[in-house]
Amino acid sequence: MKANGLIEATLLRRYKRFLADVRMPDGTEQTVHVPNTGSLLGCIREESPCLLLDHGEGKRQFRHSLFMVRPGRNWICVDTGLPNRMVAEAARAQKIEALSGYREYITEVPYGTGSRIDLLCRVHEKDMLQRCWVEVKATTLVNGNVAMFPDAVTARGTKHLMELARVVEQGERAVQLYFIQRKDCELFQPADHIDPAYGRALRQAHTAGVELIALRSEPSKQGIKIGRPIPVEL
């Protein structure tokens, strides 16, 4: 994804989960929207560079949203809505090998108990419908060079793993895909120290046949692009 017109600013503080104060290039301070429900553990540092998306004049309460932060050497994308769109676009273009070969890629399809799958891949082969159900998780937490999920307790994420396992039990393919929104990672592991229940559910889902993919990305001032898969270690 190329992000035209990103605004460079300075991150001052994040609060109330969805709000942050930044210092704009002209020195004024503004409140911006933070499109991330997680804790952003390790990503928020006061007086660090950040990049904002400008949504223009309109009905939004806040014109700008926090898009990337740079608490250290590398940019980190903090927009949790972006991975779903990027994965769907890349899958349709046959750029994700594990999800290639399907003819239809449909987003936000109801399944399970009151859930919606992020991406449903479908193809008819020999008069049979083949489907792959893909749950995408935006991942920003690292420990050294290890990407980890989640960065806060997530009962919803655990529920999604159980629903993916049920899909496999019904004879279909299911994938849990972690979209790592930074490039300084070489391995993925569950964050058992933050949410041990999620870690247990992930191992159970994998044993049941749910496939696990960790896909690194490469954020920069020009935008963000999908990188290569990295190993998953349970």
N, C-alpha and C positions, 0 to 999 in steps of 0.2 A: 504494500500500500504506500503510495506517494502522498505525502501530506503537504499540500501547497499552503504557503502563507503561515507556517507555524511561527508563533511569537515567542521569543526568548525572554524569560523573566527569572525572578529569584523567588524561590519558595520560602515563605516565612514560617508558616505553621499549618497543620491540618487539624480540624476539629469537627465534632458532630458527624463524623464518618464521611459525609458527602460534601464537606466544605473545606476550603483552604484559602488562606490569605497569601497573596503574592505581591511582589514589587515589580511594577511594570517598567519598561525601558525608560519611560520619562520620569521615573522616581515616585509616581503615585502608587498607592496600595489599593488593591481590588480583591474582592472575594470571588472565587471561582468554584465551579462544580467539580467534584471528584467522582468520576464514574467507576467506583470500585467499592464493593461491599466488604472486602477483607480488611485485615489489620494493616496491610502494607508494611509488615515487620521488616526492618532493615532497609526500607526504601525511602523513608522520610527523614531528612536531615535539614535543620534550619539553615537558611542562607546558602542553600545549594541551588545550582542551576535547574531550571525546568523549562518545558515547552508547553505552550497552550494552543488549543484549537479555538479559533474565532468562529462562532456560529452566526455572527452578524446580528443585525437588529431584528427583533421579532418578539414572540410571546414567551421566550425563555426567561426565567427569573435572573439567570446569570448568563451573560453573553459568552463568556469563555469557560472552557473546561480544561482540567489538568490532563495532559496527554502523555508526557514523559517526565521523568526526573533523573537526575544524575548525582546520587549521593556519594559516589566514588569516581572510578575511572570510566565506567560504562553507563550508557543510557538504559533506562528501564521503562518500558511502556506500562502504564497503569490503567489503561482503558480496558475493562473486562468485557465490553461488548465487541471489541475488535476481533479477538480470536475466532469467534463463531463465524463472522463474515469472511475472514481471511481463509479459514479452513474450507468453508463451503466453496469459495471462489477457486482455491487451488485444487480441490477435489474435482470440480467440474472441468478444470483445464487438464486433468490427469497428471497433476504435478506432485501428488502424494501417492507413492507407489503402493502402499498398503490399502489405499482406497480406490485404486484405479480399476477400470474394467466395467464399471457400472454405467448405466445410461441416464439415470435420473438421480438428482441430488436435491432432496427436499428438506427445507428447514422447518423447525418448530412443529413437528408432528406429534399429536397427543399419543401417549402410551403410558403403561403402568397405572399407578394410582394417582391421578391428578397431576401427572408430569408431562413435559414436552421434550422430546429428544432434539438435540441440537442439529443433528444431520441424519437423514435417512437416505441410504444409497440403495437403488433398486435396479434390477435388470431381469428381463425374461430370457431364460435359456432353456431350450428344448421343452417349451410349453410349461416351464416351471418358473415361479417368481423367486428370485434370490434377493434377500434383503440384508443389509448391514446397518445396525443401529449404533450411532456414534455420539458419545457424550464428550463435550469439550470443556476443559477446565483451564482458565487463565492462571498462570503460575508465575509468581514474582519472587518468592522466597528462595534464598540460597544459604548454604553453609559451606564455606570454602568454594569449591567448584561443583558442588552438588545442589541441583535444583530440588526443591521440596514442596509438597502440597499436603495439607492446607496450611495457611498462615494464621488460621483461627479455627476454633471448633465449628464443624459444619455437619449438622444433622441432615441437612438437605443433600450434601454430597454423599453421605453414607446411604441415604435412601436411593439415590441414583445408582449406586453400585449394586444394591440388592435388586433393583429393577432390571439392570443389565444382565445380572445372573439369571433372572427368570426368563429373559429373552433367549439366552443360550439353552436353558432347560427345554424351551419350546422348539428347539431345533434350528434356531437362526443365529446369525453372527452378531456379536456385540463388541464394541471397541470403546475403551476409555482412553481418550487422547488428552495429554497434558501439553498445552501450548505455552512454552516457556518464553516469557516476554523480555528476554535479555540474552546476551550471547556468551556470558562468562561461565558456562556450565558444561560439564562433560559427562554427567551422570544424573539420573533421577532416583529419588527415594521418597517414600511416604514420610511425612513429618510426625512420627510416632510420639515425639516429645510434646507436641502441641495437641494432637487429637488421636490418642491410641485406638479409639473405637473405629475411626476412619481407616487407620492402618490395618486393623484386623479385617474389616470389611473388604478392603482392597485385596488382601491375600486370599480371602475366601472367594471373592469374585474371580480372581485369576485362576484359582484351583478349579472353579466351576467351568472355566473355558472363556472368560472374558479376556480379550486381547488388550495389551497395554502398549501405548505408543507415547513417547516423549519427543516432542518436536521443538527444536530450538529455533529462535528467531534472531534477527539482526536489526535492532533499532538504531536509528541515527537521526541527525537533524533533518535529513531528507525524507524520513518516514520509517517504515518497518517492512522487512521482507522475511519470508519463511526461509529458515536455514535447514540444517540436516537433522535427522533423528539422532538421539543419543540413547545409550543403554538404560534400561530400567532395572533397578536392583531392589529386591524385596527382602 
